[in-house]
Amino acid sequence: MADSSAFDGALGVPDTLGRALRDLRISVTDRCNFRCSYCMPAELYGRDFAFLPHAEVLTFEEIARLAAVFTGLGARKLRITGGEPLVRRDLPVLIAQLALLRCADGEAVDLTLTTNGSGLRPLAEPLSGAGLRRITVSLDSLDDAVFGAMNGVDFPVSRVLDGIAAARSAGLTPIKINTVVRRGLNEASILPLARWARDEGLILRFIEYMDVGHSNSWRLDDVVPASEILAIIDGELPLEPAAAGYRGEVAGRYRYRDGSGEVGAIASVTRPFCGDCTRARLAADGMLYTCLFAVSGVDLKTPLRAGATDTELAALVRSVWTSRGDRYSELRSAATSTLPKIEMFALGG
């Protein structure tokens, strides 16, 4: 575990645009049991695809040590991602280690996880018991045919819903639902999802289809703008804007006028929010990325395994963050959208 006295990050380390390091997304694996078309299309990631060998993946102890470096520099939220994080064996062991960490001001870290929900039934209780606070579940439709077409493996909706029920019972709340909307595939699922989430007391976030990675055949024509999504909902379930919960919150928030809950939209394509981005990403192989749309990263695993001290690792992370000037979504163009970016399952979405 890192020595917190080596750092001075209570106020957060600013980048070149004044954005403090506040959030660390930790990918614990590049593997996934789904083959979603917008992330890991089946035609490219088949049975013979070479994922990271075990020796190249950070151990739990290495992840916990690096996470302590980031919290020492001001990170307050740790989000476990993948790939699909629940396919990483013994994940509650890592959660228990991360739950011991404290922010630079002594407060407990906000420890959460994003999952496709497929493995939640057996793992919800152990994860909660280990110290996980809450979860986000990716669910792109309540219709089995549509959901199967999007997840690429015909995984049934009922098993995801069962996992959500298990998470609720285990106290992993509030539960957020993330839905990627891709034109021609699941626009008809917008209203059913909104009704269901409102009735279930879940926080629903619609996400514009983004040009993450280099293999999802992204086209601007496939993007359903957040304004269109919200208009569809507002036509039946009237909405009004709600204030952001904190600086750097990526979702625009809206509440139902009848007081029955809220819905949100993450509009990276049509309403970029780079100016408030406080997120760093640690990939399963120890690469540090400072943008979801990164084309390159910085290796933390090699110095870590070569014996670097906590202070040396903190200095490396600090140097990367303080030189950060990422504004991909604000600068997006036809040229940048085709750059060979790191795939989302590799860097942790």
Secondary structure, 3 states (H helix, E strand, C coil): CCCHHHCCCCCCCECCCCCECCEEEEECCCCCCCCCCCCCCCCCCCCCCCCCCHHHCCCHHHHHHHHHHHHHCCCCEEEEECCCHHHCCCHHHHHHHHCCCECCCCCECEEEEEECCCCHHHHHHHHHHHCCCEEEEECCCCCHHHHHHHHCCCCCHHHHHHHHHHHHHCCCCCCEEEEEEECCCCHHHHHHHHHHHHHHCCEEEEEECCCCCCCCCCCHHHECCHHHHHHHHHCCCCEEECCCCCCCCCCEEEEECCCCCEEEEECCCCCCCHHHCCEEEECCCCEEECCCCCCCCEECHHHHHCCCCHHHHHHHHHHHHHCCCCCHHHHCCCCHHHCCCCCHHHHCC
